[in-house]
């Protein structure tokens, strides 16, 4: 389900964007996904360095994980662990795995949705439509802001939260932002939200 469509027109794609689109096109054939964290701030114009893109996914069966891993290899992505270890990581340990691009230093932190905030992100994803051509499912901005402030909380995450709030200030569902903020025990007044 898509919560809303966010349009980004006249956007000049870079190598990282190309990789994200390529990865997500492969992924959406096999499972539900949503992009979270730092890339969201970057795609909306915040200049900050990153080498990874955080992606949450819903679930895999052993069979569709095998097919997905074959697709990755065919498209110049790779992983370190064996297929058996990957399935165990994804389905049992609920940890992340790194999928990296063979032609750059970028990689994907690939994580199974495990807590209620991850599941809220998947269930209430926004659709980012870039240049009316490229589609990505992204976590709802109203959830990302308090999540970055409270759950992640590093300097770069706080800066990302402030950036996203200022960028989307006129488009945010303030009631939803407050609801998620309350759920996360987040003091949104830090970024100028009047409660």
N, C-alpha and C positions, 0 to 999 in steps of 0.2 A: 504494500500500500504506500502511496506517495502522499505526503502531507500537503506540499505545495511545490510549485515550480518556480525556481529562481533563475532568471535569465541573465546571462553575461554576454553581451554583444561586443563586437569589435575587439575581441580579446586576441592578443598575439600569443600563439602557443609556443612553449619552449620544450626542450628535451624532456624535462620532468613530466610535463603535462602529457606528452606523447606516450611516455611509459605508463602513466596512470591509466590513460584511456585503453591502451593495449592490454594491460593487466586486468582491468575491470571487464572488458569485453570477453576475455577468456573466463573469468570468474563467474559472470552472470549466467553462463550456460550451465553451471553446476550447483550454485547455491545463492541464497539471498545474501547481500553484502551491504555495507555502508562505510564510507570513508569518514574518519574522525580525526580530531586533533590538529596538528600543525599545518598540514597541507591546506586545510580549509582557510586558514588565515593567509597563506601564501597565494592561493588562487584568487583571492579577493584583493590582492595588491599589497599585502604586508611584505616588506622585504626582510626576510630573516633566513639564515642558512638552515638547511636540513639535508640529511642523507637518507631519511626514511619516510615512508608514507604508512600511516596506521590504518589498517583495514580490519573491520569486524565482519565475521561471517556467521551464518546461522548454523548449518550442519552439513556433514558429508556422510555418505555411506562409503564403505571401503571401495566399492566398485566405482562410484563417481569420483572419489579422490584419485584413484588410479588413472582415470581418463584425464582429469584435470592436470595431474602431474606430467602426463605425456604431452598434453597441450603446452604446458609451461616450457618443457625442454625444446619442443619444436619452435617455440617463439623466443628463444634466447634468454629464458629465465632459468634459474637453477636453485637448488637447495642442498643442504649438507647431509641431513639425516637420511637413513634408508626409508623406503616406503612404509615398512612395518613400524618403524619408530615414529614416522610422521602421523600415521593413523592413531597410534597410542597417544602421542602428544595432543592431537586434535580432539580425540574423543574421550580419553581417559584422564589425562593430567590437566587438561584445559589450560595449557600454556600456549605461548605464541611460538610461531616458527618464522624464521627469516627466509624470504624468497628474494633472491637478488638478481639484478640485471647483469648479464654477462658482458655488456658493453659499456658499463659505467660503474660508479661507486654507489649508486642508489639501490635501495632495497625496500622491501615491504615487510613491515611488522604485521604478520597475519595472525589474528587472534579470534578464537571462538567467543561469541557473545556468552558471557557467563553470569553477569549480575543484572539486576533490574534496570540499571542505567544503559547497559549495552543493549538489552532487549528493547527498551524504550527507543533507543536510537534506530534499531532495525525496523521496529513497528511504525515509527513516525518519521521515517526518512523524508528529506526534501529531495527533489530532483533538480540537479544543477544542469541547465541546458546552456552550453557554450556555443556561441555563433550559430545558434539554431541547428546544430549538427551533432555535437558531442554531448553525451548524457552520462552523468555520474550520480549515484545515490550518495547523499551526504547526510550526516547526522543533523538533526534539527538545531539550528543556530541557538534557539532559546534554551536548549539543553547544554550545548557545548560551552556557552559562556559560564554558567555556574559550575559546571563540571571542571573546567580548566582552573577556575578560581579556587575550588575546594579540594577536589580529588587529586588533581595533578599539582597545582600550586607552585611550580617553579617560576622563576622570574620570567622566562620566555612564555610560559603558559598564561601567566597573569597579563603580560603585554598582549598576547594573542586575544585573550578575553576582552580586554579594553578595546583593542582594535576592532574586533568583530562587533562589539556593542556600538561603537561609533559608526562603523560602516553601515550597519543595518538599523540604526536608531529609528528611522522613520517607517520601517517595514516590520519591525518585531511585533509579535503578539505579546504585549507586556504582561497580560494576565498569565499566559503560558510561561513566560520567563520567570515571573514571581512564583508560580506553582512549582516549577523545577527548582528554583532557588530555595524555596521553603523545604522541599523534599531533601535537598542536599545540605540544609543548614548553612546556606550561603548568605553572607551580608552583601547584597547587591548595591547597597549605598556606596560601597567602595568605588563603583564605576558610574555613579550618578543616577542610579535607578531610585526613584522616590517610592517608598513602600507605603 
